Amino acid sequence: MADMIKVKLVRSFVGRPDKQRRICASLGLHKMNRVKELPDNAAIRGQINKVCHLVSVVD
């Protein structure tokens, strides 16, 4: 399971720019406190980096 990463939406994207909303949606995070398991690759890491103030990586 080393190739998977769990991401949790911890802050709302209400009032955030549309680009950040679309990034959260592409990660599959639509509601607060939801956890999504995603493949651990450079594309996903880059998206998480763009919205790092809204999400957290869960171990």
PDB file of N, CA, C and O in Angstrom:
ATOM      1  N   MET A   1       0.821  -1.200   0.000  1.00  0.00           N
ATOM      2  CA  MET A   1       0.000   0.000   0.000  1.00  0.00           C
ATOM      3  C   MET A   1       0.863   1.262   0.000  1.00  0.00           C
ATOM      4  O   MET A   1       0.367   2.348   0.301  1.00  0.00           O
ATOM      5  N   ALA A   2       2.139   1.132  -0.332  1.00  0.00           N
ATOM      6  CA  ALA A   2       3.009   2.299  -0.346  1.00  0.00           C
ATOM      7  C   ALA A   2       2.701   3.214  -1.529  1.00  0.00           C
ATOM      8  O   ALA A   2       3.082   4.384  -1.521  1.00  0.00           O
ATOM      9  N   ASP A   3       2.017   2.691  -2.542  1.00  0.00           N
ATOM     10  CA  ASP A   3       1.718   3.534  -3.696  1.00  0.00           C
ATOM     11  C   ASP A   3       0.422   4.309  -3.541  1.00  0.00           C
ATOM     12  O   ASP A   3      -0.026   4.939  -4.499  1.00  0.00           O
ATOM     13  N   MET A   4      -0.191   4.282  -2.372  1.00  0.00           N
ATOM     14  CA  MET A   4      -1.443   5.006  -2.151  1.00  0.00           C
ATOM     15  C   MET A   4      -1.226   6.065  -1.073  1.00  0.00           C
ATOM     16  O   MET A   4      -0.394   5.909  -0.179  1.00  0.00           O
ATOM     17  N   ILE A   5      -1.998   7.145  -1.184  1.00  0.00           N
ATOM     18  CA  ILE A   5      -1.916   8.233  -0.220  1.00  0.00           C
ATOM     19  C   ILE A   5      -3.340   8.621   0.164  1.00  0.00           C
ATOM     20  O   ILE A   5      -4.211   8.708  -0.701  1.00  0.00           O
ATOM     21  N   LYS A   6      -3.584   8.854   1.449  1.00  0.00           N
ATOM     22  CA  LYS A   6      -4.908   9.253   1.921  1.00  0.00           C
ATOM     23  C   LYS A   6      -4.918  10.757   2.149  1.00  0.00           C
ATOM     24  O   LYS A   6      -4.051  11.301   2.833  1.00  0.00           O
ATOM     25  N   VAL A   7      -5.910  11.421   1.566  1.00  0.00           N
ATOM     26  CA  VAL A   7      -6.027  12.871   1.642  1.00  0.00           C
ATOM     27  C   VAL A   7      -7.376  13.214   2.256  1.00  0.00           C
ATOM     28  O   VAL A   7      -8.394  12.615   1.910  1.00  0.00           O
ATOM     29  N   LYS A   8      -7.382  14.185   3.173  1.00  0.00           N
ATOM     30  CA  LYS A   8      -8.605  14.593   3.860  1.00  0.00           C
ATOM     31  C   LYS A   8      -8.819  16.088   3.662  1.00  0.00           C
ATOM     32  O   LYS A   8      -7.885  16.874   3.813  1.00  0.00           O
ATOM     33  N   LEU A   9     -10.045  16.484   3.325  1.00  0.00           N
ATOM     34  CA  LEU A   9     -10.392  17.898   3.183  1.00  0.00           C
ATOM     35  C   LEU A   9     -10.704  18.443   4.572  1.00  0.00           C
ATOM     36  O   LEU A   9     -11.712  18.066   5.169  1.00  0.00           O
ATOM     37  N   VAL A  10      -9.856  19.321   5.092  1.00  0.00           N
ATOM     38  CA  VAL A  10     -10.013  19.815   6.462  1.00  0.00           C
ATOM     39  C   VAL A  10     -10.537  21.244   6.520  1.00  0.00           C
ATOM     40  O   VAL A  10     -11.007  21.680   7.571  1.00  0.00           O
ATOM     41  N   ARG A  11     -10.464  21.986   5.409  1.00  0.00           N
ATOM     42  CA  ARG A  11     -11.001  23.340   5.372  1.00  0.00           C
ATOM     43  C   ARG A  11     -11.916  23.468   4.164  1.00  0.00           C
ATOM     44  O   ARG A  11     -11.688  22.845   3.126  1.00  0.00           O
ATOM     45  N   SER A  12     -12.946  24.276   4.311  1.00  0.00           N
ATOM     46  CA  SER A  12     -13.899  24.461   3.226  1.00  0.00           C
ATOM     47  C   SER A  12     -13.281  25.278   2.099  1.00  0.00           C
ATOM     48  O   SER A  12     -12.435  26.139   2.339  1.00  0.00           O
ATOM     49  N   PHE A  13     -13.704  25.007   0.875  1.00  0.00           N
ATOM     50  CA  PHE A  13     -13.226  25.797  -0.251  1.00  0.00           C
ATOM     51  C   PHE A  13     -14.227  26.871  -0.655  1.00  0.00           C
ATOM     52  O   PHE A  13     -14.132  27.418  -1.754  1.00  0.00           O
ATOM     53  N   VAL A  14     -15.192  27.183   0.224  1.00  0.00           N
ATOM     54  CA  VAL A  14     -16.120  28.280  -0.015  1.00  0.00           C
ATOM     55  C   VAL A  14     -15.331  29.589   0.048  1.00  0.00           C
ATOM     56  O   VAL A  14     -14.577  29.823   0.992  1.00  0.00           O
ATOM     57  N   GLY A  15     -15.508  30.423  -0.948  1.00  0.00           N
ATOM     58  CA  GLY A  15     -14.789  31.691  -1.008  1.00  0.00           C
ATOM     59  C   GLY A  15     -13.389  31.580  -1.581  1.00  0.00           C
ATOM     60  O   GLY A  15     -12.668  32.575  -1.655  1.00  0.00           O
ATOM     61  N   ARG A  16     -13.000  30.391  -1.983  1.00  0.00           N
ATOM     62  CA  ARG A  16     -11.675  30.182  -2.583  1.00  0.00           C
ATOM     63  C   ARG A  16     -11.781  30.343  -4.097  1.00  0.00           C
ATOM     64  O   ARG A  16     -12.875  30.254  -4.654  1.00  0.00           O
ATOM     65  N   PRO A  17     -10.661  30.577  -4.759  1.00  0.00           N
ATOM     66  CA  PRO A  17     -10.690  30.700  -6.230  1.00  0.00           C
ATOM     67  C   PRO A  17     -11.201  29.424  -6.899  1.00  0.00           C
ATOM     68  O   PRO A  17     -11.090  28.324  -6.358  1.00  0.00           O
ATOM     69  N   ASP A  18     -11.757  29.606  -8.078  1.00  0.00           N
ATOM     70  CA  ASP A  18     -12.351  28.487  -8.815  1.00  0.00           C
ATOM     71  C   ASP A  18     -11.324  27.399  -9.113  1.00  0.00           C
ATOM     72  O   ASP A  18     -11.665  26.216  -9.127  1.00  0.00           O
ATOM     73  N   LYS A  19     -10.091  27.779  -9.347  1.00  0.00           N
ATOM     74  CA  LYS A  19      -9.048  26.793  -9.646  1.00  0.00           C
ATOM     75  C   LYS A  19      -8.850  25.838  -8.471  1.00  0.00           C
ATOM     76  O   LYS A  19      -8.666  24.637  -8.671  1.00  0.00           O
ATOM     77  N   GLN A  20      -8.887  26.367  -7.241  1.00  0.00           N
ATOM     78  CA  GLN A  20      -8.723  25.516  -6.063  1.00  0.00           C
ATOM     79  C   GLN A  20      -9.928  24.601  -5.879  1.00  0.00           C
ATOM     80  O   GLN A  20      -9.776  23.458  -5.447  1.00  0.00           O
ATOM     81  N   ARG A  21     -11.113  25.088  -6.200  1.00  0.00           N
ATOM     82  CA  ARG A  21     -12.318  24.250  -6.134  1.00  0.00           C
ATOM     83  C   ARG A  21     -12.208  23.083  -7.111  1.00  0.00           C
ATOM     84  O   ARG A  21     -12.541  21.946  -6.777  1.00  0.00           O
ATOM     85  N   ARG A  22     -11.737  23.378  -8.321  1.00  0.00           N
ATOM     86  CA  ARG A  22     -11.610  22.334  -9.336  1.00  0.00           C
ATOM     87  C   ARG A  22     -10.544  21.315  -8.966  1.00  0.00           C
ATOM     88  O   ARG A  22     -10.691  20.129  -9.262  1.00  0.00           O
ATOM     89  N   ILE A  23      -9.479  21.763  -8.326  1.00  0.00           N
ATOM     90  CA  ILE A  23      -8.437  20.832  -7.885  1.00  0.00           C
ATOM     91  C   ILE A  23      -8.999  19.898  -6.822  1.00  0.00           C
ATOM     92  O   ILE A  23      -8.753  18.692  -6.867  1.00  0.00           O
ATOM     93  N   CYS A  24      -9.754  20.443  -5.863  1.00  0.00           N
ATOM     94  CA  CYS A  24     -10.360  19.598  -4.823  1.00  0.00           C
ATOM     95  C   CYS A  24     -11.328  18.598  -5.443  1.00  0.00           C
ATOM     96  O   CYS A  24     -11.370  17.436  -5.039  1.00  0.00           O
ATOM     97  N   ALA A  25     -12.099  19.046  -6.417  1.00  0.00           N
ATOM     98  CA  ALA A  25     -13.042  18.148  -7.081  1.00  0.00           C
ATOM     99  C   ALA A  25     -12.305  17.052  -7.845  1.00  0.00           C
ATOM    100  O   ALA A  25     -12.751  15.905  -7.862  1.00  0.00           O
ATOM    101  N   SER A  26     -11.190  17.390  -8.472  1.00  0.00           N
ATOM    102  CA  SER A  26     -10.443  16.376  -9.216  1.00  0.00           C
ATOM    103  C   SER A  26      -9.791  15.365  -8.283  1.00  0.00           C
ATOM    104  O   SER A  26      -9.534  14.228  -8.677  1.00  0.00           O
ATOM    105  N   LEU A  27      -9.523  15.779  -7.047  1.00  0.00           N
ATOM    106  CA  LEU A  27      -9.010  14.844  -6.045  1.00  0.00           C
ATOM    107  C   LEU A  27     -10.133  13.992  -5.450  1.00  0.00           C
ATOM    108  O   LEU A  27      -9.865  13.043  -4.713  1.00  0.00           O
ATOM    109  N   GLY A  28     -11.389  14.325  -5.768  1.00  0.00           N
ATOM    110  CA  GLY A  28     -12.519  13.564  -5.257  1.00  0.00           C
ATOM    111  C   GLY A  28     -12.992  14.046  -3.902  1.00  0.00           C
ATOM    112  O   GLY A  28     -13.736  13.342  -3.219  1.00  0.00           O
ATOM    113  N   LEU A  29     -12.572  15.240  -3.501  1.00  0.00           N
ATOM    114  CA  LEU A  29     -12.944  15.797  -2.200  1.00  0.00           C
ATOM    115  C   LEU A  29     -14.061  16.816  -2.407  1.00  0.00           C
ATOM    116  O   LEU A  29     -13.815  17.934  -2.861  1.00  0.00           O
ATOM    117  N   HIS A  30     -15.286  16.425  -2.071  1.00  0.00           N
ATOM    118  CA  HIS A  30     -16.435  17.288  -2.289  1.00  0.00           C
ATOM    119  C   HIS A  30     -17.029  17.801  -0.989  1.00  0.00           C
ATOM    120  O   HIS A  30     -17.676  18.849  -0.980  1.00  0.00           O
ATOM    121  N   LYS A  31     -16.825  17.085   0.109  1.00  0.00           N
ATOM    122  CA  LYS A  31     -17.380  17.491   1.402  1.00  0.00           C
ATOM    123  C   LYS A  31     -16.280  17.500   2.454  1.00  0.00           C
ATOM    124  O   LYS A  31     -15.270  16.807   2.329  1.00  0.00           O
ATOM    125  N   MET A  32     -16.495  18.292   3.482  1.00  0.00           N
ATOM    126  CA  MET A  32     -15.520  18.410   4.568  1.00  0.00           C
ATOM    127  C   MET A  32     -15.330  17.075   5.288  1.00  0.00           C
ATOM    128  O   MET A  32     -16.258  16.273   5.394  1.00  0.00           O
ATOM    129  N   ASN A  33     -14.128  16.856   5.772  1.00  0.00           N
ATOM    130  CA  ASN A  33     -13.746  15.695   6.584  1.00  0.00           C
ATOM    131  C   ASN A  33     -13.895  14.365   5.859  1.00  0.00           C
ATOM    132  O   ASN A  33     -13.962  13.319   6.504  1.00  0.00           O
ATOM    133  N   ARG A  34     -13.946  14.385   4.544  1.00  0.00           N
ATOM    134  CA  ARG A  34     -13.973  13.142   3.775  1.00  0.00           C
ATOM    135  C   ARG A  34     -12.544  12.747   3.440  1.00  0.00           C
ATOM    136  O   ARG A  34     -11.706  13.597   3.137  1.00  0.00           O
ATOM    137  N   VAL A  35     -12.277  11.456   3.497  1.00  0.00           N
ATOM    138  CA  VAL A  35     -10.942  10.936   3.200  1.00  0.00           C
ATOM    139  C   VAL A  35     -11.005  10.178   1.885  1.00  0.00           C
ATOM    140  O   VAL A  35     -11.918   9.384   1.657  1.00  0.00           O
ATOM    141  N   LYS A  36     -10.042  10.426   1.033  1.00  0.00           N
ATOM    142  CA  LYS A  36      -9.966   9.771  -0.269  1.00  0.00           C
ATOM    143  C   LYS A  36      -8.595   9.129  -0.404  1.00  0.00           C
ATOM    144  O   LYS A  36      -7.579   9.747  -0.085  1.00  0.00           O
ATOM    145  N   GLU A  37      -8.568   7.895  -0.875  1.00  0.00           N
ATOM    146  CA  GLU A  37      -7.311   7.192  -1.100  1.00  0.00           C
ATOM    147  C   GLU A  37      -6.953   7.308  -2.580  1.00  0.00           C
ATOM    148  O   GLU A  37      -7.707   6.872  -3.450  1.00  0.00           O
ATOM    149  N   LEU A  38      -5.797   7.899  -2.851  1.00  0.00           N
ATOM    150  CA  LEU A  38      -5.380   8.199  -4.217  1.00  0.00           C
ATOM    151  C   LEU A  38      -4.014   7.596  -4.493  1.00  0.00           C
ATOM    152  O   LEU A  38      -3.250   7.345  -3.561  1.00  0.00           O
ATOM    153  N   PRO A  39      -3.694   7.360  -5.762  1.00  0.00           N
ATOM    154  CA  PRO A  39      -2.354   6.852  -6.083  1.00  0.00           C
ATOM    155  C   PRO A  39      -1.294   7.903  -5.766  1.00  0.00           C
ATOM    156  O   PRO A  39      -1.505   9.097  -5.979  1.00  0.00           O
ATOM    157  N   ASP A  40      -0.170   7.449  -5.263  1.00  0.00           N
ATOM    158  CA  ASP A  40       0.917   8.352  -4.880  1.00  0.00           C
ATOM    159  C   ASP A  40       1.840   8.551  -6.077  1.00  0.00           C
ATOM    160  O   ASP A  40       2.792   7.795  -6.275  1.00  0.00           O
ATOM    161  N   ASN A  41       1.543   9.584  -6.873  1.00  0.00           N
ATOM    162  CA  ASN A  41       2.393   9.901  -8.021  1.00  0.00           C
ATOM    163  C   ASN A  41       2.631  11.411  -8.076  1.00  0.00           C
ATOM    164  O   ASN A  41       2.082  12.158  -7.266  1.00  0.00           O
ATOM    165  N   ALA A  42       3.430  11.846  -9.008  1.00  0.00           N
ATOM    166  CA  ALA A  42       3.821  13.251  -9.084  1.00  0.00           C
ATOM    167  C   ALA A  42       2.635  14.172  -9.375  1.00  0.00           C
ATOM    168  O   ALA A  42       2.588  15.287  -8.856  1.00  0.00           O
ATOM    169  N   ALA A  43       1.688  13.734 -10.185  1.00  0.00           N
ATOM    170  CA  ALA A  43       0.535  14.564 -10.528  1.00  0.00           C
ATOM    171  C   ALA A  43      -0.338  14.825  -9.305  1.00  0.00           C
ATOM    172  O   ALA A  43      -0.747  15.960  -9.059  1.00  0.00           O
ATOM    173  N   ILE A  44      -0.622  13.776  -8.544  1.00  0.00           N
ATOM    174  CA  ILE A  44      -1.438  13.919  -7.341  1.00  0.00           C
ATOM    175  C   ILE A  44      -0.704  14.761  -6.305  1.00  0.00           C
ATOM    176  O   ILE A  44      -1.310  15.620  -5.665  1.00  0.00           O
ATOM    177  N   ARG A  45       0.593  14.523  -6.134  1.00  0.00           N
ATOM    178  CA  ARG A  45       1.395  15.320  -5.188  1.00  0.00           C
ATOM    179  C   ARG A  45       1.374  16.801  -5.560  1.00  0.00           C
ATOM    180  O   ARG A  45       1.317  17.662  -4.682  1.00  0.00           O
ATOM    181  N   GLY A  46       1.419  17.098  -6.855  1.00  0.00           N
ATOM    182  CA  GLY A  46       1.367  18.486  -7.304  1.00  0.00           C
ATOM    183  C   GLY A  46       0.034  19.137  -7.001  1.00  0.00           C
ATOM    184  O   GLY A  46      -0.015  20.303  -6.609  1.00  0.00           O
ATOM    185  N   GLN A  47      -1.055  18.388  -7.180  1.00  0.00           N
ATOM    186  CA  GLN A  47      -2.382  18.919  -6.865  1.00  0.00           C
ATOM    187  C   GLN A  47      -2.521  19.163  -5.370  1.00  0.00           C
ATOM    188  O   GLN A  47      -3.070  20.184  -4.957  1.00  0.00           O
ATOM    189  N   ILE A  48      -2.029  18.236  -4.557  1.00  0.00           N
ATOM    190  CA  ILE A  48      -2.086  18.406  -3.104  1.00  0.00           C
ATOM    191  C   ILE A  48      -1.282  19.634  -2.697  1.00  0.00           C
ATOM    192  O   ILE A  48      -1.682  20.372  -1.796  1.00  0.00           O
ATOM    193  N   ASN A  49      -0.158  19.853  -3.354  1.00  0.00           N
ATOM    194  CA  ASN A  49       0.677  21.014  -3.056  1.00  0.00           C
ATOM    195  C   ASN A  49      -0.055  22.324  -3.330  1.00  0.00           C
ATOM    196  O   ASN A  49       0.131  23.299  -2.601  1.00  0.00           O
ATOM    197  N   LYS A  50      -0.885  22.357  -4.372  1.00  0.00           N
ATOM    198  CA  LYS A  50      -1.619  23.571  -4.733  1.00  0.00           C
ATOM    199  C   LYS A  50      -2.689  23.926  -3.703  1.00  0.00           C
ATOM    200  O   LYS A  50      -3.000  25.102  -3.513  1.00  0.00           O
ATOM    201  N   VAL A  51      -3.257  22.913  -3.033  1.00  0.00           N
ATOM    202  CA  VAL A  51      -4.316  23.163  -2.045  1.00  0.00           C
ATOM    203  C   VAL A  51      -3.896  22.658  -0.663  1.00  0.00           C
ATOM    204  O   VAL A  51      -4.728  22.171   0.103  1.00  0.00           O
ATOM    205  N   CYS A  52      -2.607  22.776  -0.349  1.00  0.00           N
ATOM    206  CA  CYS A  52      -2.091  22.234   0.915  1.00  0.00           C
ATOM    207  C   CYS A  52      -2.694  22.941   2.127  1.00  0.00           C
ATOM    208  O   CYS A  52      -2.677  22.385   3.225  1.00  0.00           O
ATOM    209  N   HIS A  53      -3.228  24.155   1.957  1.00  0.00           N
ATOM    210  CA  HIS A  53      -3.858  24.873   3.058  1.00  0.00           C
ATOM    211  C   HIS A  53      -5.293  24.398   3.296  1.00  0.00           C
ATOM    212  O   HIS A  53      -5.911  24.788   4.287  1.00  0.00           O
ATOM    213  N   LEU A  54      -5.831  23.565   2.408  1.00  0.00           N
ATOM    214  CA  LEU A  54      -7.197  23.056   2.538  1.00  0.00           C
ATOM    215  C   LEU A  54      -7.250  21.574   2.898  1.00  0.00           C
ATOM    216  O   LEU A  54      -8.255  21.104   3.433  1.00  0.00           O
ATOM    217  N   VAL A  55      -6.188  20.841   2.613  1.00  0.00           N
ATOM    218  CA  VAL A  55      -6.195  19.393   2.812  1.00  0.00           C
ATOM    219  C   VAL A  55      -5.079  18.978   3.755  1.00  0.00           C
ATOM    220  O   VAL A  55      -4.149  19.738   4.024  1.00  0.00           O
ATOM    221  N   SER A  56      -5.196  17.752   4.248  1.00  0.00           N
ATOM    222  CA  SER A  56      -4.109  17.154   5.023  1.00  0.00           C
ATOM    223  C   SER A  56      -3.932  15.718   4.557  1.00  0.00           C
ATOM    224  O   SER A  56      -4.874  15.076   4.093  1.00  0.00           O
ATOM    225  N   VAL A  57      -2.710  15.231   4.691  1.00  0.00           N
ATOM    226  CA  VAL A  57      -2.392  13.859   4.319  1.00  0.00           C
ATOM    227  C   VAL A  57      -2.523  13.008   5.573  1.00  0.00           C
ATOM    228  O   VAL A  57      -1.859  13.264   6.577  1.00  0.00           O
ATOM    229  N   VAL A  58      -3.382  11.995   5.512  1.00  0.00           N
ATOM    230  CA  VAL A  58      -3.668  11.134   6.654  1.00  0.00           C
ATOM    231  C   VAL A  58      -2.802   9.889   6.550  1.00  0.00           C
ATOM    232  O   VAL A  58      -2.653   9.324   5.466  1.00  0.00           O
ATOM    233  N   ASP A  59      -2.235   9.460   7.661  1.00  0.00           N
ATOM    234  CA  ASP A  59      -1.418   8.241   7.669  1.00  0.00           C
ATOM    235  C   ASP A  59      -2.236   7.018   7.971  1.00  0.00           C
ATOM    236  O   ASP A  59      -1.699   5.911   8.016  1.00  0.00           O
TER     237      ASP A  59
END
